[in-house]
Amino acid sequence: MSGYKRTTVSISPAEYKRLHEAEMKLRFMEKELPELMNEFEEDKTAGLQEDFNQLEKRQNDFNCLLADFNDQIRDIEIQTSRSMTNQQVEFWNSVQTVVEDSQQNSSRELLEQTRSYNDRIAIELDHHQQELSDLSRSFIDQNYRQVEKKQFVQDWISTAQSICQFISEHFDPRFINPGQLESLSARLNQSQQNLDYGLDEAALVSAQDVYARSSELRIELEKRQSEWEILFSTARQQTRQLFTLATHSSPCPALDIEGNPLPVQIEVDFWTSGSLNKLIDQLQANLNGFDQNTINWNTSDLKVYLQQTLPEIRTALENTVYQARLNVLSSQLRINIADVVVQALASQGFEIQESLYSNDDMRKSFSAKLGNLEGSQVIVKISPIQGEPGQNQLHLHSLDAARRTEHELHQRAVEISQALRQFGLHVGSSHPNSAKLPINPAQHRKAPQLKKPESIQV
């Protein structure tokens, strides 16, 4: 007569939580990779220094351009340029401090520093606009002879043209609104025509307005490009760091139920059915996009990437390593559960005949076949439950030579339950339907070890 019982066996919630907390303390083995972490910091600093060098070059080139400007205009521009440089140095230093922090909140802090920088530049731009407006009115109120007036208007046109040329040569076109620079150039051409036709007043008003707008545009573009360069550099460095951590996360040490590392290395990708390699491929694609500039990142895209995408990938990587360790632990628990059941059946005259993982794969079910002198057999199978970390399902299939009543089969299950309790396991009622039996593996005594496959991929 045959009989069948099925029961769910799982790690208790307390043990699951303890294991998860232990895993969080061993994230990516960062404490075990100090040299690698130092390389990350050096790489970050080098990238930011390169960005700052570009910023300094733009400011130096602009200061050289100012040598040919009207004295009053030059004074205003020099003052604004000096203030802009100070703001950018402060921004660069604050960003450098943030990226030296390898914690997950560094992206949020970086964006906070970016917002603060943008606010300061906006204040500087308002002040610059007011000074240019006051300067324009003072020039209009002055009386010039006709020849002097024409030269005066021509100087304004030339100055505005120099600013527009500087913008065209020093800033990435993606930060300039479509047609914006062309519109300013067209207005300057109109100013020049008005001056040639003797319309000095109209030419002056137009030239001063174009200069003011082009000067403001330069400041705005400096803000946009500096912000983008910092965000782009940081996103690229953090992607490279995460990619390196991902490729170094396997093999990693297994954990015991207390969350302590064991002297056994496990292949994370194998134990998560390819999840690790999928994350590595995703990071590699992103990194190629940064290094080869094949992705047209705008500032908004970079902020989303730093605030959401990278943290999500990092969390997925942490969970993948955690899941691998949990799967290894669950696999070992399948043997432990089988050991307890085998001991319980030994008291009923059964002896182990065969034990193995399905297809010699520790990720799959563990089975044991027992027999007695009467020719009866009991097949014990412990299977992982998909989507339920740390949970296994215990199957008992009785093939008795002599006829057994349902009561006798139930009594056998009761004796097994009592044996499980003796080993500190929490056992629910046993019946043909599924029943949840939480266990606390840290509390049970060591059971005899069954024969394991000779070759196991860990």
C-alpha positions in Angstrom: 0.0 0.0 0.0 1.3 3.5 -0.8 0.7 6.7 1.0 1.8 10.4 0.3 2.3 13.3 2.6 3.4 16.8 1.6 4.6 19.5 3.9 6.3 22.9 3.6 9.4 23.5 5.6 11.0 26.9 5.9 13.5 29.1 7.7 11.8 30.9 10.4 11.2 34.7 9.9 13.6 35.5 12.7 16.4 33.5 11.0 15.6 34.9 7.6 15.8 38.4 9.0 19.1 37.7 10.8 20.6 36.2 7.6 19.5 39.3 5.6 21.0 41.7 8.1 24.3 39.7 8.0 24.3 39.9 4.2 23.8 43.7 4.3 27.0 43.9 6.5 28.9 42.0 3.8 27.7 44.0 0.7 30.0 43.3 -2.2 32.8 42.5 0.2 33.9 46.1 0.1 35.9 45.7 3.3 37.8 42.8 1.5 38.7 45.0 -1.5 40.5 48.0 -0.1 42.9 48.3 -3.0 40.0 48.2 -5.5 38.1 50.9 -3.5 41.2 53.1 -3.4 41.4 52.8 -7.2 37.8 54.0 -7.4 38.5 57.1 -5.4 41.6 57.9 -7.6 39.5 57.4 -10.7 36.8 59.7 -9.4 39.2 62.5 -8.5 41.0 62.3 -11.9 37.7 62.5 -13.7 36.6 65.6 -11.8 40.0 67.2 -12.1 39.7 66.9 -15.9 36.3 68.5 -15.8 37.6 71.4 -13.7 40.5 71.9 -16.0 38.1 72.4 -18.9 36.2 74.9 -16.8 39.3 76.8 -16.0 40.4 76.9 -19.6 37.0 78.4 -20.7 37.4 81.1 -18.0 41.0 81.9 -19.0 40.1 82.1 -22.7 37.2 84.5 -21.8 39.5 86.7 -19.7 41.8 87.0 -22.7 38.9 88.1 -24.8 38.0 90.9 -22.4 41.3 92.7 -23.2 39.7 94.4 -26.3 36.4 95.4 -24.5 35.4 98.8 -23.3 36.8 99.6 -19.9 33.5 99.7 -18.1 32.2 96.6 -19.9 35.4 94.8 -19.1 35.2 95.7 -15.4 31.7 94.2 -15.2 32.6 91.0 -17.1 35.8 90.5 -15.1 33.9 90.9 -11.8 31.3 88.4 -13.0 33.9 86.0 -14.3 35.8 86.1 -11.0 32.6 85.4 -9.1 31.6 82.6 -11.4 35.0 81.0 -11.0 34.7 81.2 -7.2 31.3 79.6 -7.4 32.6 76.8 -9.6 35.6 76.1 -7.4 33.3 75.8 -4.4 30.9 73.5 -6.4 33.9 71.4 -7.6 35.2 71.0 -4.0 31.8 70.1 -2.7 31.3 67.5 -5.4 34.8 66.1 -4.7 33.8 65.7 -1.1 30.6 63.9 -2.0 32.1 61.4 -4.4 34.7 60.4 -1.8 31.8 59.0 0.2 31.0 55.5 -1.2 27.7 55.3 0.6 24.5 55.0 -1.4 23.3 58.5 -0.6 26.2 60.1 -2.5 24.0 60.6 -5.6 21.3 62.4 -3.6 23.9 64.7 -2.0 25.5 65.4 -5.3 22.2 66.6 -6.7 21.7 68.7 -3.6 25.0 70.4 -4.3 24.0 70.8 -7.9 20.8 72.6 -7.0 22.7 74.8 -4.6 25.2 75.7 -7.3 22.4 76.6 -9.8 20.7 78.8 -7.2 24.0 80.7 -6.6 24.6 81.2 -10.4 21.0 82.4 -10.8 21.7 85.1 -8.2 24.9 86.0 -9.9 23.1 86.3 -13.3 20.5 88.7 -11.8 23.2 90.9 -10.5 25.1 90.8 -13.8 21.9 91.7 -15.7 21.3 94.7 -13.4 24.8 96.1 -13.9 24.6 95.8 -17.7 21.2 97.5 -17.7 22.6 100.4 -15.6 25.6 100.6 -17.9 23.4 100.7 -21.1 21.3 103.6 -19.7 24.4 105.6 -18.7 25.8 105.3 -22.3 22.5 106.4 -23.9 22.4 109.5 -21.7 25.8 110.6 -22.8 26.3 113.0 -25.8 28.8 112.1 -28.5 29.9 113.8 -31.7 28.7 112.0 -34.8 32.1 110.3 -35.5 32.6 109.3 -31.9 29.0 108.0 -31.8 29.5 105.8 -34.8 32.7 104.3 -33.3 30.9 103.9 -30.0 28.1 101.9 -31.6 30.6 99.9 -33.7 32.4 98.9 -30.5 29.2 97.6 -29.0 28.5 95.5 -32.1 32.0 94.1 -32.2 31.9 93.3 -28.5 28.6 91.4 -28.9 30.0 89.6 -31.9 33.0 88.5 -29.8 30.7 87.1 -27.1 28.7 85.2 -29.7 31.9 83.8 -31.3 33.2 82.7 -27.9 29.9 80.9 -27.2 30.1 79.1 -30.6 33.7 77.9 -30.0 33.6 77.0 -26.3 30.2 75.4 -25.5 28.5 72.2 -26.6 25.7 73.0 -29.0 23.3 70.7 -27.1 23.1 73.2 -24.3 22.1 76.1 -26.7 18.4 76.3 -27.6 17.8 75.7 -31.3 18.2 79.0 -33.3 19.1 81.0 -30.2 22.7 81.9 -31.4 21.6 82.4 -35.0 18.9 84.8 -33.8 21.5 86.9 -31.9 23.8 86.9 -35.0 20.9 88.0 -37.2 20.1 90.9 -34.9 23.8 92.0 -34.9 23.8 92.0 -38.7 20.7 94.2 -38.6 22.4 96.6 -36.2 25.4 96.8 -38.5 23.0 97.7 -41.4 21.3 100.3 -39.3 24.6 101.9 -38.5 25.7 101.8 -42.1 22.4 103.6 -43.1 23.0 106.3 -40.4 20.4 104.9 -38.0 22.8 105.3 -35.0 20.3 105.2 -32.2 18.5 102.1 -33.5 21.8 100.4 -34.0 23.0 101.2 -30.5 19.9 100.0 -28.8 19.9 96.8 -30.7 23.6 96.2 -30.2 23.4 96.8 -26.5 20.5 94.4 -26.2 22.2 91.7 -28.1 25.3 92.1 -26.0 23.4 91.8 -22.8 21.5 88.7 -24.0 24.7 87.0 -25.3 26.6 87.8 -22.1 23.7 86.3 -20.0 23.7 83.3 -22.4 27.4 82.7 -21.7 26.7 82.6 -18.0 23.7 80.3 -18.4 25.7 78.0 -20.7 28.6 77.9 -18.2 26.1 76.8 -15.6 24.5 74.2 -17.8 27.7 72.7 -19.1 29.4 72.6 -15.7 26.5 70.9 -14.2 26.3 68.4 -17.1 30.0 67.6 -17.0 29.9 66.9 -13.2 26.8 64.7 -13.5 28.1 62.9 -16.5 31.5 62.2 -15.0 30.0 61.1 -11.7 27.5 58.8 -13.5 30.3 57.2 -15.5 32.5 56.7 -12.5 29.7 55.2 -10.4 28.8 52.9 -13.3 32.4 51.7 -13.6 32.6 51.2 -9.9 29.4 49.2 -9.8 30.5 47.1 -12.8 33.8 46.3 -11.1 32.0 45.4 -7.9 29.6 43.2 -9.8 32.4 41.3 -11.6 34.2 40.9 -8.2 31.1 39.7 -6.3 31.6 36.1 -7.5 32.8 33.8 -6.2 31.8 34.9 -2.7 31.9 33.2 0.7 28.8 31.3 1.7 27.0 32.2 5.0 25.8 30.0 7.8 22.4 30.5 9.4 24.0 33.0 11.8 25.2 35.1 8.9 28.8 34.3 9.4 31.0 33.7 6.4 32.0 30.1 5.7 35.3 28.9 4.1 33.3 27.9 1.0 33.2 30.0 -2.1 30.0 30.0 -4.2 29.4 31.0 -7.8 26.7 33.6 -7.6 25.6 33.4 -11.2 25.2 29.6 -11.0 23.1 29.9 -7.8 20.9 32.6 -9.2 20.4 31.0 -12.7 22.2 33.7 -14.6 20.9 36.8 -12.7 24.4 38.1 -12.0 25.6 38.0 -15.6 22.4 39.8 -16.7 23.3 42.7 -14.3 26.9 42.7 -15.5 25.8 42.8 -19.1 23.5 45.8 -18.3 26.2 47.7 -16.6 28.7 46.9 -19.4 26.2 48.3 -21.9 25.8 51.5 -19.9 29.5 51.8 -19.4 30.1 51.5 -23.2 27.4 54.2 -23.7 29.4 56.5 -21.4 32.9 55.7 -22.7 31.9 55.8 -26.4 29.3 58.6 -26.0 26.7 56.5 -27.9 23.9 57.6 -25.6 22.8 61.2 -25.9 22.5 61.9 -22.2 20.9 65.2 -21.2 21.0 66.7 -17.7 17.5 65.3 -16.8 18.5 61.8 -18.0 21.7 61.9 -15.8 19.7 63.0 -12.7 17.3 60.1 -13.2 20.1 57.7 -13.8 21.9 58.8 -10.6 18.8 59.0 -8.4 16.9 56.0 -9.6 18.6 53.7 -12.1 22.0 53.2 -10.4 20.5 52.7 -7.0 18.1 50.1 -8.4 20.9 48.2 -10.1 23.0 48.3 -7.0 20.0 47.0 -4.9 19.5 44.3 -7.5 23.1 43.3 -7.3 23.0 43.1 -3.5 19.8 41.0 -3.7 21.4 38.7 -6.2 24.4 38.0 -4.0 22.0 37.6 -1.0 19.8 35.2 -3.0 22.7 33.1 -4.0 23.8 32.7 -0.4 20.2 32.0 0.7 19.9 29.4 -2.1 23.0 27.6 -0.9 21.8 27.6 2.6 18.4 26.3 1.6 20.2 23.6 -0.4 22.1 22.5 2.7 18.8 22.6 4.7 17.3 20.1 2.3 20.0 17.6 3.3 19.5 18.5 7.0 15.8 17.9 6.8 16.4 14.6 5.0 18.8 13.6 7.8 16.2 14.1 10.4 13.6 12.2 8.5 16.0 9.3 7.9 16.8 9.1 11.6 13.1 9.0 12.4 12.4 6.2 9.9 15.5 4.3 11.2 13.6 3.7 14.4 10.9 1.9 12.3 13.4 -0.4 10.7 14.3 1.6 7.5 17.8 2.0 6.2 19.1 4.4 3.7 19.5 2.9 0.2 20.2 6.0 -2.0 20.5 9.7 -1.6 21.3 12.4 -4.2 20.4 15.8 -5.6 18.4 15.8 -8.8 20.8 15.6 -11.7 23.6 16.2 -9.2 22.5 19.8 -9.0 22.4 21.3 -5.5 19.9 23.9 -6.7 17.3 21.2 -7.2 15.5 18.7 -5.1 17.3 16.3 -2.7 15.9 12.8 -2.5 16.6 9.8 -0.3 15.2 6.3 -0.7 14.9 4.0 2.3 13.9 0.3 2.6 13.4 -2.3 5.3 13.7 -6.1 5.5 10.0 -6.5 4.6 10.6 -4.9 1.3 8.8 -1.7 2.1 10.2 1.6 0.8 9.9 5.3 1.7 11.0 7.9 -0.7 11.8 11.3 0.9 12.0 14.3 -1.4 12.7 17.9 -0.3 12.1 20.4 -3.1 12.8 24.2 -3.2 9.7 26.3 -3.6 10.1 28.8 -6.5 9.7 32.4 -5.5 9.8 31.5 -1.7 13.3 32.1 -0.5 14.4 29.8 2.2 11.4 27.5 1.9 11.4 23.8 0.9 8.6 21.3 0.5 8.9 17.8 2.1 7.4 14.9 0.2 6.9 11.5 1.8 5.9 8.6 -0.4 5.4 5.3 1.4 5.5 2.0 -0.6 4.8 -0.7 1.9 5.0 -4.4 1.2 2.2 -5.1 3.7 -1.1 -3.3 3.7 -1.2 -0.2 5.9 -4.2 1.7 7.1 -4.5 5.4 6.9 -4.1 5.5 10.7 -0.8 3.6 10.4 0.5 6.0 7.7 -0.6 8.9 9.8 1.2 7.5 12.8 4.4 7.2 10.8 4.1 10.9 9.9 3.5 11.7 13.6 6.7 9.9 14.6 8.6 11.8 12.0 7.1 15.1 13.3 8.2 14.1 16.8 11.7 13.4 15.6 11.8 16.8 13.9 10.7 18.5 17.1 13.5 16.7 19.0 15.9 18.4 16.7 14.4 21.8 17.6 12.3 22.2 14.5 8.9 23.8 14.6 6.4 21.3 13.0 2.8 21.8 12.1 0.1 19.1 11.6 0.8 16.4 9.1 -1.8 15.6 6.5 -2.0 15.1 2.7 -2.5 18.9 2.1 0.3 21.4 2.3 1.1 22.7 5.7 3.7 25.3 6.7 6.3 24.0 9.1 8.7 26.9 10.1 12.1 25.6 11.3 14.9 27.1 13.3 18.0 25.4 12.0 20.3 27.2 14.4 18.7 25.3 17.3 18.7 21.7 16.0 21.4 19.1 16.8 23.7 18.0 14.1 22.2 15.1 12.1 24.1 12.3 10.2 25.2 13.6 6.8 23.9 11.8 3.8 26.0 11.0 0.7 26.3 14.1 -1.5 27.3 14.3 -5.2 31.0 14.0 -5.8 31.1 17.1 -8.0 29.1 20.2 -7.0 29.4 23.6 -8.6 29.9 26.1 -5.8 
